[in-house]
């Protein structure tokens, strides 16, 4: 009896359990030539969680790296795979165009289009486009398909084919379909200058080069607060050394662990440079840096605090 009832239920989604991928951090440094990325491996399932479970960093195209966090992470890989396909199609179209130019103009025609190959900004646009397509697919399958529509046909003929009340009801249901997922895209220009963009599927992609850092996930507020504190003390900026930026990015992750959804186990630390060159901080080194932070970097409680405060409280 129970198995028969369960078989009729829709397949469970990660969001049904309150699934949350918790924190991803990116920091520009070394005169814009390097981007440090830090994330945890923990995922939350509402009343319980699991650490060391999910990697949140992926390489996608032309040396670009992508971090993601949110409640609906089951959509992340389909979106990235679709974005990769968009970029492959752009490249194939360009190569075909160059081949035709070479046949008609000679070998120098190749040089004319060489720098038009997909770049980090095309990666950002491809992810944004793939995100939109994924959202439209969800709207079609969850709301419109049973009414014989897809997003395009509903836009074109829905108002004519539906009664006013049915049309408004469908619009209301469409507005409720969202994907809780954010991406950070780390990319480099040909001269090795790093850039940080975010894609959230709701607004246009945003660039965070001017502030030189960003964070996403449930621990993002704590992480950004930690980074902002060091920026205000002129300890961190886009011209900081790789070593200093890596430490402060890791410290931001440690501070974000105050959120129960941020893992305290494995920490992913990568140092990204031009052409996909990546350095990795080992697990043993992360443990040493954590110990250094706990002994010297974590917020301190002043000595004789009770006495000092008593003198000022009347």
N, C-alpha and C positions, 0 to 999 in steps of 0.2 A: 504493500500500500504506500509506504513512505517513498520507496524508490520510484514508484509510478508518478507520484506527485513531484518529486525532485526532477524527474526527467522532463517535466513540462516547464520548469523554470528556466529563464535565460541563463546562459553561461555567466558565472561570476566574473566581475571585473576587479582590477586592483583597487579602484576607488571605492568599491562596495565595502571593503574592509578599512577604509580610511588610509589606504596605502600612501605613504609619503616618503619621497626621497629628499633628504634633509638639507644639505648645504653644499654649495659649490662656490669657490672664490677665485677671482682673477685679478692680478695686480701687474700693471705696466712698470718697467724699471729700465735701468741701464740705458738712459737716453732714448727710450722708446724701442730699443733693440731686443728686449726680452719680455716675456710674459710668464709670470709664475702662476700656476693653477694648483689649487688645493681643494680636495673634497674628501668626504668620508665614504664608508661603504654601507652605512646603516639604512634600513628601510623600516618604516613604522606601519603597523597593521591595526590601528585603533588602540585596543587595550593591550596589545603586545607588540614587540618589535624584534628584529633580528639584525645583528651587526655582521660585518664582513660578508655581505650578501651581494651587493650590486655595485659594479663599476659604473661611474657616471661620466667618463671621459672617452671620447671616440675621435679618431682621425677620419676626416671625410674627404678632403680634396685639396690638392696643391699645398700640402703642408698645414692646412687649417685644422684646428682642433675644436671639438664641440663638447660642452658640458651641459647636462640637463638635470632638472629637478622639478618635482610637482607631484600631484596625486594620481595623475593618469599616465604613468610612465610606460604603460603598455603600448602607447601610441608613439613613443620616441623613435624606436628603430624603424617602423614603417615610414615615418616622416623623413628620417635621415636617408633611408634607402631610396625613397622617391626623389629627394633632393639630389642624391648622387646620380640618379638616372637623368634628371633634368640637365645636370652639368655635363654628363657624358654626351647627351644629345647635342648640346651647344657646341661641344668640342668637335663632334663628328661633322656637324653642319659647317663649322669654320674650316676644318681640314678639307672638306669637299670644295668649299669656296676657294681655298688657296690652291688646290689642285687644278681647278679650272683656270685660275689666274696664271698659274705657272704654264699651263698648256697654251694660253693665249698671249702671255706677256713675257714668258721666260722665267728662269729661276729667281730673279729679283722680286717677283711677285710674292714669294713666301715671306720675305722680310717685312713687307708692308703690313701683313696681318699678324705677325708673330706675337706682338704684345696684346693682341685681342683675346688670347686664350683666357678661359675663366679664371678670375682672381678671387681673393677673399671676399670682395664685395658681392661678386656673383654667387658665392657660397651663401652669404647672408640672404640674398634675394631668393635663391633656390629653396632654402629652408622655409622662408616666409611663405613662398608660393605653395610648397608641399604641405605646410601647416594648414593653409586655407583650403586646399583640396581635401585634406583629411577631415576637417571640420564639416565641409559640405557633404562628404560621404556619410558622416555620422548623422547629419540632419536628414538626409535622404532615407537612410536605413531605419532610423529610429522614429521618424515622424511622417515623412511624405510617401514612402514606398507603398504602404498599405492603402493610400488614397490614389495611387496611380500616377504620382508626380515624382520628379526629381527637382533639384533646386532650380534648374533653368526653366523647366516647364511650369513649375509653380509660379515663378516670377513673371512668366509671359502670359499664362492663361488661368492661374489660380483664382484670381478675383472674379473672372467670368464664369468659371465652372463651379465655384462653391457659393453657398448661401453666405450672406454677410456674417452671420454668427459663426459658421464653420470656418470661414476664412480668418476671422479674428482669433478664433481658438487655435488654429494652426500656427498663426503668427506668434501667439503667446508661447506655444510649445517650442517653436523654433528658437525663440529668444532664450529659452532655458537650456538649450544644448550648448555646452561649453567643454573645452578640453583644458584641464588644469595641468599645464605643462609649460615650462620656460626653458629657453636655451641661451647659453653664452657661447658666442663664436669668437675664437681667437685666430687672427689671420695676420699675414705679413705682406707688405709691398715688395716689389722687386729689389729695392735698396735695403730691405731688411727692417723696415719700420713696422712695429707692432700696432695692432688695433683690437679693441674690445667692443663687440656689438651684442645686443640682446634681442631675442625674438620671442614674443609671447602670444602670437596668434590673434591678438585683439587690436593692436595698434601697429603703426609702422615700426620697423626695426629701429632701435636706438643705439647711438654711438656714445661710449663712455671714455673716449680718449682724453677728453679735457680734464676729467677727474682722475683718470689713470687706474681705475679699479671698479669692480662691481661684484655682487654676490646674489645668488638666487637660492630658493629653498626656505624651509621653515626656520633655519638658523641664520638667515640672511641679515636680519636687523641687528642681531648681536655682533655678527662678523663686521658689518659696515660701521657699527658704532666703534668697535675696536680700531679699525683702520683709520676712521676719521679722527680719533683721539691722537694717533701718532702723526697724522697729517698736520693737525693743529699745533703739535709740538715741533714741527719742521723736522721730524725724524724720517718721514716717508714722502716721496714724490716720484715722478716719472724719471728723475735723474739719479735716484738712489742706486746703490750697488745691488748686484744680484743677491749677494749674501744677506744684506739688510732687508731687502724686499721679501726674500724667501722666509726669513725669520718672522717678519710682521704678518705675512699672509698665514703662516702656520699659527701664530699667536691668535689671529682672528678666528681661526677654526677652533682652537682650544677654548676661546671665550664663548664661541657659539655652542659649545657642549653644555652650557647652562640650560639649553633647550633639551628636553627629554628625547626629542626626535633626532638629535645629532649624535652620531656614533662616537664613542671614546676608544674604540678598538683600532682597526686599521685606518690609516690616513694616507691618501693618495697625493703625492707632491711631485709635480713635474715643472721643469724649467724649459719653456718653449722658445725656439729661435727660428730664424729664417730657414726656408726650404725643408721644414719638417724636422730639423735637428732638435732633439729633445734630451734633456738630462733628467735623471730620476734620483730622488732622495730615498735611500734604502730604509727599510723598516728599523734597522738598528740605529741609524743616524737620527731618525724621527724620534725614537725613544730618548736619545741623548739630548736632543733639542727640547723635547717636552720637559725633561728633568731640569734643564737650564731655565726654562720659562717658569716652572713651578717654584724654583728656588730664588730666582732673581727678577723675573719679568711679570709674574701674575700680580694683580692688585694686592697691596699690602695693608694691613691694619696697623695704625700708629701705635707705638709703645705708650703705656700708661693712658690708654684712650679714655677709660672711665674718669680718671682724675682730671684730664684736660677738658673733657666735655662738661664735667660737673662745674668747673670754674666758669663756664660760659652759659650754663642753663640756670635761670633763676625763676 
